[in-house]
Amino acid sequence: MKQRIAHISMVVEDYDRAIKFYTSILHFQLIEDTVLSPNKRWVLIAPSGSSECSLLLAKAANDEQMSSVGNQTGGRIFLFLHTDDFKRDYQNLLDNNVLIVRGPVEETWGMVAVFADPWGNLWDLVEPNK
């Protein structure tokens, strides 16, 4: 048997603002943007070179969902972005005024820094040791 996680849903307040941040600042690829109804789209994004899992940007449809925007995991790290060049990607975050929550730390397993997207979701930027 073979299974895999294909998509992870991220609740956002606005499709276009989220697409702009993830594609312009983090350099993710917009994989799909299909209109399903006047208020709903199927929007998939993923880091460049990633093929296993993508983020499904899901626009908040009610107050309960809106309260989860930026706090999808109750304040814990939400996603882990692995990179092949920590210095390049960390500098990109700084250059684009992305909030750094915890600066670079060298761990036994690699380099890591914590950043927040504009809505407050926490991400680890990780370059694992080779």
BELHUCOR-V660443 format. One record per residue. N is the residue number from 1. SS is DSSP state (alpha for helix, beta for strand, coil for the rest). Layout:
n:N ss:SS
n:N ss:SS
This chain:
n:1 ss:coil
n:2 ss:coil
n:3 ss:coil
n:4 ss:coil
n:5 ss:coil
n:6 ss:coil
n:7 ss:beta
n:8 ss:beta
n:9 ss:beta
n:10 ss:beta
n:11 ss:beta
n:12 ss:beta
n:13 ss:coil
n:14 ss:coil
n:15 ss:alpha
n:16 ss:alpha
n:17 ss:alpha
n:18 ss:alpha
n:19 ss:alpha
n:20 ss:alpha
n:21 ss:alpha
n:22 ss:alpha
n:23 ss:alpha
n:24 ss:alpha
n:25 ss:alpha
n:26 ss:coil
n:27 ss:coil
n:28 ss:coil
n:29 ss:beta
n:30 ss:beta
n:31 ss:beta
n:32 ss:beta
n:33 ss:beta
n:34 ss:beta
n:35 ss:beta
n:36 ss:beta
n:37 ss:beta
n:38 ss:coil
n:39 ss:coil
n:40 ss:beta
n:41 ss:beta
n:42 ss:beta
n:43 ss:beta
n:44 ss:beta
n:45 ss:beta
n:46 ss:beta
n:47 ss:coil
n:48 ss:coil
n:49 ss:coil
n:50 ss:coil
n:51 ss:coil
n:52 ss:coil
n:53 ss:coil
n:54 ss:beta
n:55 ss:beta
n:56 ss:beta
n:57 ss:beta
n:58 ss:beta
n:59 ss:beta
n:60 ss:coil
n:61 ss:coil
n:62 ss:coil
n:63 ss:alpha
n:64 ss:alpha
n:65 ss:alpha
n:66 ss:alpha
n:67 ss:coil
n:68 ss:coil
n:69 ss:coil
n:70 ss:coil
n:71 ss:coil
n:72 ss:coil
n:73 ss:coil
n:74 ss:coil
n:75 ss:coil
n:76 ss:coil
n:77 ss:beta
n:78 ss:beta
n:79 ss:beta
n:80 ss:beta
n:81 ss:beta
n:82 ss:beta
n:83 ss:coil
n:84 ss:coil
n:85 ss:coil
n:86 ss:alpha
n:87 ss:alpha
n:88 ss:alpha
n:89 ss:alpha
n:90 ss:alpha
n:91 ss:alpha
n:92 ss:alpha
n:93 ss:alpha
n:94 ss:alpha
n:95 ss:alpha
n:96 ss:coil
n:97 ss:coil
n:98 ss:coil
n:99 ss:beta
n:100 ss:beta
n:101 ss:beta
n:102 ss:beta
n:103 ss:beta
n:104 ss:beta
n:105 ss:beta
n:106 ss:beta
n:107 ss:beta
n:108 ss:coil
n:109 ss:coil
n:110 ss:beta
n:111 ss:beta
n:112 ss:beta
n:113 ss:beta
n:114 ss:beta
n:115 ss:beta
n:116 ss:beta
n:117 ss:coil
n:118 ss:coil
n:119 ss:coil
n:120 ss:coil
n:121 ss:coil
n:122 ss:beta
n:123 ss:beta
n:124 ss:beta
n:125 ss:beta
n:126 ss:beta
n:127 ss:beta
n:128 ss:beta
n:129 ss:coil
n:130 ss:coil
